[in-house]
């Protein structure tokens, strides 16, 4: 597995992909790639252009499991799956608050780029129940439906 960034670079800049073909050409083992895979085109680039044997998608799948289907969901599909995901984390947690706390990073991903979500992110620390998360998502839906009139 090769990642196109060093530990020191962390998430800064763009993951380098230029050295993959050279490593792949000289290697007798399977070579996997990772780094900055956020959409279908990135997957295609790693597999078809760089010719990695496999990829690992990390941040690109947070709040966007549709990356594996090459689908762009509408806001209702996003929020429906978001609430199912939250429900499963709550069931898997010690209590509801713990499940909501574990879910917050995913909530950011599910709402990224959606009108009204910036306000939600600024209030994340206050959310502690399924009902509160659902209420905030409904507020975002309302904002978007009014915006599209």
MODELLER restraints for C-alpha pairs under 7 A, 6 or more apart:
rsr = mdl.restraints
at = mdl.atoms
rsr.add(forms.Gaussian(group=physical.xy_distance, feature=features.Distance(at['CA:1:A'], at['CA:31:A']), mean=5.82, stdev=0.5))
rsr.add(forms.Gaussian(group=physical.xy_distance, feature=features.Distance(at['CA:1:A'], at['CA:32:A']), mean=4.43, stdev=0.5))
rsr.add(forms.Gaussian(group=physical.xy_distance, feature=features.Distance(at['CA:1:A'], at['CA:33:A']), mean=5.77, stdev=0.5))
rsr.add(forms.Gaussian(group=physical.xy_distance, feature=features.Distance(at['CA:2:A'], at['CA:32:A']), mean=5.99, stdev=0.5))
rsr.add(forms.Gaussian(group=physical.xy_distance, feature=features.Distance(at['CA:2:A'], at['CA:33:A']), mean=5.10, stdev=0.5))
rsr.add(forms.Gaussian(group=physical.xy_distance, feature=features.Distance(at['CA:2:A'], at['CA:34:A']), mean=6.32, stdev=0.5))
rsr.add(forms.Gaussian(group=physical.xy_distance, feature=features.Distance(at['CA:3:A'], at['CA:33:A']), mean=5.94, stdev=0.5))
rsr.add(forms.Gaussian(group=physical.xy_distance, feature=features.Distance(at['CA:3:A'], at['CA:34:A']), mean=4.82, stdev=0.5))
rsr.add(forms.Gaussian(group=physical.xy_distance, feature=features.Distance(at['CA:3:A'], at['CA:35:A']), mean=5.58, stdev=0.5))
rsr.add(forms.Gaussian(group=physical.xy_distance, feature=features.Distance(at['CA:4:A'], at['CA:15:A']), mean=4.35, stdev=0.5))
rsr.add(forms.Gaussian(group=physical.xy_distance, feature=features.Distance(at['CA:4:A'], at['CA:16:A']), mean=4.40, stdev=0.5))
rsr.add(forms.Gaussian(group=physical.xy_distance, feature=features.Distance(at['CA:4:A'], at['CA:17:A']), mean=5.89, stdev=0.5))
rsr.add(forms.Gaussian(group=physical.xy_distance, feature=features.Distance(at['CA:4:A'], at['CA:34:A']), mean=6.78, stdev=0.5))
rsr.add(forms.Gaussian(group=physical.xy_distance, feature=features.Distance(at['CA:4:A'], at['CA:35:A']), mean=5.72, stdev=0.5))
rsr.add(forms.Gaussian(group=physical.xy_distance, feature=features.Distance(at['CA:5:A'], at['CA:15:A']), mean=5.11, stdev=0.5))
rsr.add(forms.Gaussian(group=physical.xy_distance, feature=features.Distance(at['CA:5:A'], at['CA:16:A']), mean=6.39, stdev=0.5))
rsr.add(forms.Gaussian(group=physical.xy_distance, feature=features.Distance(at['CA:15:A'], at['CA:35:A']), mean=5.51, stdev=0.5))
rsr.add(forms.Gaussian(group=physical.xy_distance, feature=features.Distance(at['CA:15:A'], at['CA:36:A']), mean=6.08, stdev=0.5))
rsr.add(forms.Gaussian(group=physical.xy_distance, feature=features.Distance(at['CA:20:A'], at['CA:50:A']), mean=6.23, stdev=0.5))
rsr.add(forms.Gaussian(group=physical.xy_distance, feature=features.Distance(at['CA:21:A'], at['CA:50:A']), mean=5.54, stdev=0.5))
rsr.add(forms.Gaussian(group=physical.xy_distance, feature=features.Distance(at['CA:24:A'], at['CA:31:A']), mean=6.35, stdev=0.5))
rsr.add(forms.Gaussian(group=physical.xy_distance, feature=features.Distance(at['CA:30:A'], at['CA:53:A']), mean=5.83, stdev=0.5))
rsr.add(forms.Gaussian(group=physical.xy_distance, feature=features.Distance(at['CA:31:A'], at['CA:52:A']), mean=5.53, stdev=0.5))
rsr.add(forms.Gaussian(group=physical.xy_distance, feature=features.Distance(at['CA:31:A'], at['CA:53:A']), mean=5.45, stdev=0.5))
rsr.add(forms.Gaussian(group=physical.xy_distance, feature=features.Distance(at['CA:31:A'], at['CA:54:A']), mean=6.87, stdev=0.5))
rsr.add(forms.Gaussian(group=physical.xy_distance, feature=features.Distance(at['CA:32:A'], at['CA:52:A']), mean=5.42, stdev=0.5))
rsr.add(forms.Gaussian(group=physical.xy_distance, feature=features.Distance(at['CA:32:A'], at['CA:53:A']), mean=5.60, stdev=0.5))
rsr.add(forms.Gaussian(group=physical.xy_distance, feature=features.Distance(at['CA:32:A'], at['CA:54:A']), mean=4.67, stdev=0.5))
rsr.add(forms.Gaussian(group=physical.xy_distance, feature=features.Distance(at['CA:32:A'], at['CA:55:A']), mean=5.10, stdev=0.5))
rsr.add(forms.Gaussian(group=physical.xy_distance, feature=features.Distance(at['CA:33:A'], at['CA:46:A']), mean=6.83, stdev=0.5))
rsr.add(forms.Gaussian(group=physical.xy_distance, feature=features.Distance(at['CA:33:A'], at['CA:52:A']), mean=6.17, stdev=0.5))
rsr.add(forms.Gaussian(group=physical.xy_distance, feature=features.Distance(at['CA:33:A'], at['CA:54:A']), mean=6.52, stdev=0.5))
rsr.add(forms.Gaussian(group=physical.xy_distance, feature=features.Distance(at['CA:33:A'], at['CA:55:A']), mean=4.73, stdev=0.5))
rsr.add(forms.Gaussian(group=physical.xy_distance, feature=features.Distance(at['CA:33:A'], at['CA:56:A']), mean=6.43, stdev=0.5))
rsr.add(forms.Gaussian(group=physical.xy_distance, feature=features.Distance(at['CA:34:A'], at['CA:55:A']), mean=5.76, stdev=0.5))
rsr.add(forms.Gaussian(group=physical.xy_distance, feature=features.Distance(at['CA:34:A'], at['CA:56:A']), mean=5.28, stdev=0.5))
rsr.add(forms.Gaussian(group=physical.xy_distance, feature=features.Distance(at['CA:34:A'], at['CA:57:A']), mean=6.40, stdev=0.5))
rsr.add(forms.Gaussian(group=physical.xy_distance, feature=features.Distance(at['CA:37:A'], at['CA:43:A']), mean=6.37, stdev=0.5))
rsr.add(forms.Gaussian(group=physical.xy_distance, feature=features.Distance(at['CA:37:A'], at['CA:57:A']), mean=6.06, stdev=0.5))
rsr.add(forms.Gaussian(group=physical.xy_distance, feature=features.Distance(at['CA:37:A'], at['CA:60:A']), mean=5.55, stdev=0.5))
rsr.add(forms.Gaussian(group=physical.xy_distance, feature=features.Distance(at['CA:38:A'], at['CA:60:A']), mean=4.19, stdev=0.5))
rsr.add(forms.Gaussian(group=physical.xy_distance, feature=features.Distance(at['CA:39:A'], at['CA:67:A']), mean=5.79, stdev=0.5))
rsr.add(forms.Gaussian(group=physical.xy_distance, feature=features.Distance(at['CA:40:A'], at['CA:67:A']), mean=6.29, stdev=0.5))
rsr.add(forms.Gaussian(group=physical.xy_distance, feature=features.Distance(at['CA:40:A'], at['CA:70:A']), mean=5.71, stdev=0.5))
rsr.add(forms.Gaussian(group=physical.xy_distance, feature=features.Distance(at['CA:46:A'], at['CA:52:A']), mean=5.83, stdev=0.5))
rsr.add(forms.Gaussian(group=physical.xy_distance, feature=features.Distance(at['CA:47:A'], at['CA:53:A']), mean=6.67, stdev=0.5))
rsr.add(forms.Gaussian(group=physical.xy_distance, feature=features.Distance(at['CA:47:A'], at['CA:54:A']), mean=6.85, stdev=0.5))
rsr.add(forms.Gaussian(group=physical.xy_distance, feature=features.Distance(at['CA:61:A'], at['CA:67:A']), mean=6.48, stdev=0.5))
rsr.add(forms.Gaussian(group=physical.xy_distance, feature=features.Distance(at['CA:62:A'], at['CA:106:A']), mean=5.67, stdev=0.5))
rsr.add(forms.Gaussian(group=physical.xy_distance, feature=features.Distance(at['CA:62:A'], at['CA:109:A']), mean=5.49, stdev=0.5))
rsr.add(forms.Gaussian(group=physical.xy_distance, feature=features.Distance(at['CA:63:A'], at['CA:106:A']), mean=5.13, stdev=0.5))
rsr.add(forms.Gaussian(group=physical.xy_distance, feature=features.Distance(at['CA:63:A'], at['CA:107:A']), mean=6.64, stdev=0.5))
rsr.add(forms.Gaussian(group=physical.xy_distance, feature=features.Distance(at['CA:63:A'], at['CA:109:A']), mean=4.03, stdev=0.5))
rsr.add(forms.Gaussian(group=physical.xy_distance, feature=features.Distance(at['CA:63:A'], at['CA:110:A']), mean=4.06, stdev=0.5))
rsr.add(forms.Gaussian(group=physical.xy_distance, feature=features.Distance(at['CA:64:A'], at['CA:109:A']), mean=6.77, stdev=0.5))
rsr.add(forms.Gaussian(group=physical.xy_distance, feature=features.Distance(at['CA:64:A'], at['CA:110:A']), mean=6.41, stdev=0.5))
rsr.add(forms.Gaussian(group=physical.xy_distance, feature=features.Distance(at['CA:66:A'], at['CA:72:A']), mean=6.87, stdev=0.5))
rsr.add(forms.Gaussian(group=physical.xy_distance, feature=features.Distance(at['CA:78:A'], at['CA:110:A']), mean=6.43, stdev=0.5))
rsr.add(forms.Gaussian(group=physical.xy_distance, feature=features.Distance(at['CA:82:A'], at['CA:110:A']), mean=6.58, stdev=0.5))
rsr.add(forms.Gaussian(group=physical.xy_distance, feature=features.Distance(at['CA:86:A'], at['CA:100:A']), mean=6.85, stdev=0.5))
rsr.add(forms.Gaussian(group=physical.xy_distance, feature=features.Distance(at['CA:86:A'], at['CA:103:A']), mean=6.17, stdev=0.5))
rsr.add(forms.Gaussian(group=physical.xy_distance, feature=features.Distance(at['CA:89:A'], at['CA:99:A']), mean=5.13, stdev=0.5))
rsr.add(forms.Gaussian(group=physical.xy_distance, feature=features.Distance(at['CA:89:A'], at['CA:103:A']), mean=6.93, stdev=0.5))
rsr.add(forms.Gaussian(group=physical.xy_distance, feature=features.Distance(at['CA:90:A'], at['CA:96:A']), mean=5.19, stdev=0.5))
rsr.add(forms.Gaussian(group=physical.xy_distance, feature=features.Distance(at['CA:90:A'], at['CA:99:A']), mean=4.08, stdev=0.5))
rsr.add(forms.Gaussian(group=physical.xy_distance, feature=features.Distance(at['CA:90:A'], at['CA:100:A']), mean=6.65, stdev=0.5))
rsr.add(forms.Gaussian(group=physical.xy_distance, feature=features.Distance(at['CA:93:A'], at['CA:99:A']), mean=5.21, stdev=0.5))
rsr.add(forms.Gaussian(group=physical.xy_distance, feature=features.Distance(at['CA:96:A'], at['CA:129:A']), mean=6.03, stdev=0.5))
rsr.add(forms.Gaussian(group=physical.xy_distance, feature=features.Distance(at['CA:97:A'], at['CA:128:A']), mean=4.77, stdev=0.5))
rsr.add(forms.Gaussian(group=physical.xy_distance, feature=features.Distance(at['CA:97:A'], at['CA:129:A']), mean=5.83, stdev=0.5))
rsr.add(forms.Gaussian(group=physical.xy_distance, feature=features.Distance(at['CA:100:A'], at['CA:128:A']), mean=5.79, stdev=0.5))
rsr.add(forms.Gaussian(group=physical.xy_distance, feature=features.Distance(at['CA:100:A'], at['CA:129:A']), mean=6.22, stdev=0.5))
rsr.add(forms.Gaussian(group=physical.xy_distance, feature=features.Distance(at['CA:100:A'], at['CA:130:A']), mean=7.00, stdev=0.5))
rsr.add(forms.Gaussian(group=physical.xy_distance, feature=features.Distance(at['CA:104:A'], at['CA:124:A']), mean=6.89, stdev=0.5))
rsr.add(forms.Gaussian(group=physical.xy_distance, feature=features.Distance(at['CA:108:A'], at['CA:121:A']), mean=6.64, stdev=0.5))
rsr.add(forms.Gaussian(group=physical.xy_distance, feature=features.Distance(at['CA:111:A'], at['CA:117:A']), mean=5.77, stdev=0.5))
rsr.add(forms.Gaussian(group=physical.xy_distance, feature=features.Distance(at['CA:115:A'], at['CA:144:A']), mean=6.23, stdev=0.5))
rsr.add(forms.Gaussian(group=physical.xy_distance, feature=features.Distance(at['CA:116:A'], at['CA:140:A']), mean=5.33, stdev=0.5))
rsr.add(forms.Gaussian(group=physical.xy_distance, feature=features.Distance(at['CA:116:A'], at['CA:143:A']), mean=6.46, stdev=0.5))
rsr.add(forms.Gaussian(group=physical.xy_distance, feature=features.Distance(at['CA:117:A'], at['CA:140:A']), mean=6.45, stdev=0.5))
rsr.add(forms.Gaussian(group=physical.xy_distance, feature=features.Distance(at['CA:120:A'], at['CA:136:A']), mean=6.62, stdev=0.5))
rsr.add(forms.Gaussian(group=physical.xy_distance, feature=features.Distance(at['CA:127:A'], at['CA:133:A']), mean=6.43, stdev=0.5))
